[in-house]
Amino acid sequence: MNTASTADLGFLLIILGFVLAVIAMLIMVLRSPRGSGSTKGAGLILIGPIPIVFGTDKQSVKLVMVLAIVLILLALVVMLLPWLGGR
């Protein structure tokens, strides 16, 4: 893969991320309850390989922790592919 196509792929993934975030926000607004209700949520800040997980309930935090582990493993696989392919 040459540099131009790698840069193009990176740019495309960034744009795709923004589009997905906008779509997710629109879906949340359209499906939100108008009256009283409970809201649950969690978030993840990934600084290098170190995840910082926060949330409002245990179930949401557990789900985000599992997703963080999957994301870290996926990043490791992507980083090690060129090294494994050269052998």
HELIX and SHEET records of a PDB file:
HELIX    1   1 THR A    3  ARG A   31  1                                  29    
HELIX    2   2 LYS A   58  GLY A   85  1                                  28    
SHEET    1   A 2 ALA A  42  ILE A  47  0                                        
SHEET    2   A 2 ILE A  50  GLY A  55 -1                                        
END                                                                             
